[in-house]
Amino acid sequence: MAPGASAKNFPRARVEGPVQLATHDSEPLYDTRPVTVKRYAMFDKILQTLSICSVLAVVVLATGAACAQELTDRDVAALSKLATTGTVEQKDVAVQMLLDRGKTDIVPSLIFAMRYRRDNQVIPNALKTLTGAEITGWQTGMLWQEAHPELKPHPSYCQLKLDMYERIDPKFLNFLGGDLSLPENLGARYEEIA
């Protein structure tokens, strides 16, 4: 390495010589190929996949027992957030767990998620199961929701929406945060605010 250089400056540097991968029965296993940027990218992809699997395992284990009974409000909030902002795999698992509840209070959260998720048919299929309506996108979902004021959103819906709007622009909270988001102060249904 050059004088003054550090590994921090070269995180993907080429390493010559054997690289110890693991040990088995106290004999080190070596890979004699040089570690290259391409191989690092492969390792990064594997680690990313393992991370996703770990998060899904935690969600499934944390709420697995609850699924046999009933998900708590906190579980529903976490799953709604994953349905909106998680990876495709996380979203698919979260939507299925919410669908398994069989309650329509999650419909506004799923419609909200459709605004930011256009990756597959999991959410529209869940909405069809819960409502019987053909909701193919966020716009049709909003129109359907407007026509069904009897449907009350889950208590976690307000916070889900505030969190997403805050991620987009923290100034949204000047209009919707705190007491401003209480139903009696809005003058409109919270789920109709776009």
N, C-alpha and C positions, 0 to 999 in steps of 0.2 A: 504494500500500500504506500502511496506517496506520502512524504512528510506533510503533516498538517491535515491529512485526509482522515476521515473516520468512517466507520461502518454506517453511521447515521446518514452520511452524505451519499453512500452507495448501497442502499438497502437491497438492490437487485443485482449486486455484483456477481460476476462469473467466478466460480470457485473451481480450481483445478485440483485433480487428485481424487482419491476415494472419499466418499461421503458415507459416514456410518448411519444406517437407517434404523436399525433396531438390534436387539440382542435376542438370541434364542438359545437356550441351554448353555448360557455363559459364553457362546461364541458370537462375536459381532458379525452382523450381516453387512456387507459393503456393496455400494453401488459405485462402480468405477467410472460411470459416465459423469462428465462435468455438469454441475448444476447451472442451468441457463435460465434466462428470463422466461423462456417458454415453459420450462418445467416449474418455475415459481408460479406462473399463472395457473398451471394445472393444480398445484397445491392450494393456491388461493381459492380456486373454484371448489375443491374438495372441502376446504375449511368452511367456506360459505354454505355449502350444502349441509355440512354437519351442524352448523349453527342453526340453520332453519329447522332441521330435524330436532335439535335440542329444544328450541322454542315451542315447536308443536308438541313434543313429548311433555313439556312442562304444562302447557295448556290442557292437554288431554288428561294428564295425571291429576292436575289441580282440580279439574272440573269433572273428571271421570266418575267419581262417586256421586257427585251432584246430579249427573245426567240420569242416573238410575232413579233419583228422587226428583229434585227440582233445582235448577240453577238459581243461585242467589242473584240479587240485583248487581252486585259487584262482578259476578261471573258474566252476566249479560252485558255489562258495560265493557268489560275487557274483550269479549268476543265481538261486540259491535265495532269496537275500535280496530280489531284485527280485520274484520270484514271490510272496513273502509280504507285502512292504511297499511295492512300487512302485505306480505308477499302473496303471490297467487295461491301457493300451497296453504298458507295460514288462513287466507280468506276462505278457501274451499272448506277447510275443517271447521272454521268458525261459523260459517253459514249453515253447514249441516247440523252443528250442535244447536244453533238457534232454531232451526227448522224443527228439530226433534222435540223442542219444548212444546210445539203445537199452539203457541199463543200468537195472536195477531198484533200485540202491542209492539212487536219488533218490526212491523212493516214500514213505519216511517224511517227507521234506521237503515233498513235495506234499500229503500228508495233513495235516501241520502247517499248511501255508499255507491249507488249506480252512477251518480254524478261524477265520481272520481274513478270508477272501475268499469272498464269496457273490455276486460280480458277474456271473458267467456260467458257461458249461459247459466252459471250456478245461481246467481242472484235472481235473474228473471224466472228461472224454474222454481226457486223457493217461493217467490212472490205468487206465482201461479198456484202453487200448492196451498199457500196460506189464504189467498184471497179469491181464488177461482177466476181472477181476471188475467187477461193477456197483457202484462206490463212489460214492454219490450225495451224500454229505455227510461232515462231519468225524466224526460218531458212527459211521457205518457203516465209515468208513475205520479208525477206532481198533479196532473189533471185528475187521475183516479183518486188521489188522496183528497183533493179539493172537493170532490163529489161525495166523499165519505167522512163527514165531520164527526160521526159517531165513533170512529176509530181513535182511541187515545194512545199516544206514544208511551213507551216504557220510560220510567223516571230518568234513566241514563241518557235519553235522547238529547236533552238540552245541553248537557255537558259535552257530549260527543260533537255536537254542532259547534259549540263555542270553541272547543279545542281545535277543530279543523279550521274555523274562520281565523282563529288567532295565529295558526301556522301560516295562513295565506297573508294576513296583514294584522298585526297586533292592534291597530286602530279600530278594528271591528268591535272590540270590546267597549269602546266609547259609546257604541249604539246598542249593544246587546249584552254587555257584561253586568254582573251584580244584580241589583234589584230591577234593572231595566228588562231582564229576561223573565221576570215573573209574569205569568199569564194575565194577571189583572193590570199590569203596566204596559203590555204590548199593544193591545187593540187589534190583534190578529192572532191566529193560531201559529204557534212557534214553528210547526212543521211546514207552514206555507211561506216562511221567510226564505228567500233564495238569495 
